[in-house]
């Protein structure tokens, strides 16, 4: 149901989106015909709309607050208690390297962390720690692809698309569970 599929994005498509509020701020959830295609975090709705438009420049974006109410509620519950996997179909898009990194991250157990270098060495494709970091930065599915579980080799927290403070909250929350 949540498999990473190797496919390129369609030339033009419809993507519906809606907003929710969680302990990490405002979340934008976007859905394609195949599943949840983006989970974005910020404190500003306009910034989230711009981020969605930048991530899917060829898509027709449409607000769908009522239609996506249940999906947003499921995502908010998951963001507030990120244990296991998100129980929604995901439409995961990326290069072969990105998808390989994202699958490796989905295999990191809740409450554990790994380093960029460890992920790179474990991949079936040749990659560096910097490649892993770039794949994490390209991830548009917050927490569903748990990039927050990747830390620096020295054990410090650095870099997170949605802010280091959110990353710290997520890793602490998972460790406490």
N, C-alpha and C positions, 0 to 999 in steps of 0.2 A: 504494500500500500504506500509506503514512503520510500520507495527505491529511488536511487539516483539514476536518472536516465540520460544517456548521451544523445542529445538532440540540439540542434540550433534553434534559436527563437524564430517564430514565424515572421514574415515581413511586416504584416499588420495584424494586430489582434486586439481584442477587447479585454481590458483588465478592470475589474470592479474593486473598490476599496472602501474601507470604513475605519473609524477611529475608536479606540478604547483608552481607558486609563488604568494603569497598574502601579505597583509600588516602585517601578523604575521610571515612571513618567507617562508620557503619551505614547501609545503604540498605534501604528498604521498597519492594518492587515490587508493585503492585496491578493486577489484570487483570479486565476485564469480558468479556462475550461478544464484544465487538468488538475488543479489543486491550488493550495496556498503557494504563491510565487514570491511573496515578500512579507517579512515581518520587520518593520523598521521602528526604532526607538528615538525619541527626542523629547524636548519640552515644548516644542512649537509645531503646531499643525501645518503652518505654511512651509516650514523647513522640511517636514515629512512629505508633503505633496511634491515639493521640488525634488527631493531625493528619489521619490518614486518615478517622477518624470525623467530624471537623469538615468535611472537604472533601466527604464523601458522607453527609450525615446521614440520608438515606432508604434507604440501602443496607444489606443484610444482609452483614456482613463475616465472612469465614471464612478462617482460616489454612489454607494449602495448601503447606507447605514441600516435600513430595515432588513434588507435581504441577507446581510452578513452578520446580523446581531448574534446569532448562535455561534458562528465561527469566531467572531471577536471574543465572545465570552470564554470559549474554549482556550484561545490563545492567552487571554489575560490570566486565566486560572493557571495555565502552564508557566507563564512568566513569573507569577508570584510563588510558584512551587515547582521549579524545574527538575522534576524527578522522572527518569525514564525517557520515553520519546513522546513527542507531540502526536496525539491520536487523530490526525487529520491527513488527508492525502497532500503530499508536497509536490510541487512542480519545480524541481531543482535544476537550474541551468548554469552551465559553466564549461570551461575548457576541460580536456581530459585530466590535466594536472590538478585544476581546481576541484574537480569532482573526486579525484583520488584523495586529495587532502581532506575534503569535507566528509568523505566516507570514513576515513581514519579517525576523524574527530568524533563522529557519531558512535564510534566504538570505544571511546574513552569513557570509563564508568563514571556515573554521577558521584560527585564528591572527590574525584581524583583530578590531577592536572598532569600535563606532559609538557615537554619543551618543544620549541620550534624545530630544533635539531633532531630530537627523538622522532618526531613525526616524519621529518624528511628522510631519515635513515630507514624507516619502516615502510616507506612507499614502494610500490612495484615500479614506479617511474623514477628516473634520476631527478633529484631535487635538492635544493639547499634550504637552509633555515629561512633565508630571505624569500624563497619561493613560497614556503609555507605561510610566512607573514603576509605576502601579497595575496595569496588565496584567502586568508582570513579577512583581509581588508575588502576583498571583493564579495564576500558573503552578504547576501541581503535577507537571510532567514535567521534573524536573531534568535538565539537559544535553541531553535530547532536544529541548526548546525552549531554545535557548542564551541565556537571559537574562544569563548571566555575561559575554556579549560586549558588553553595554551599559554605558557609563561616563558620567561627568559631562562637561559641556562643557569643563571645565578639564583633563580627562584623568585625573582621580582616580577611584579605585574607591570606590563607595558603594553601600549598600543591596543586599542579596541575601537572598532568603528563607532560604537555608541558611547564612548567615554570610559576612561580608566575607573572612575568611581562606580559605574554600573558593573564593570567587570569584577571589581573587588566585591561588591554586594552579592553578585551571583555566585562567585566561588566560595565566599563565606557562608552563604545560605545553603549551598549544596553540601559543604563540609559538616554543617550543623545537623543535617538531616539524618 
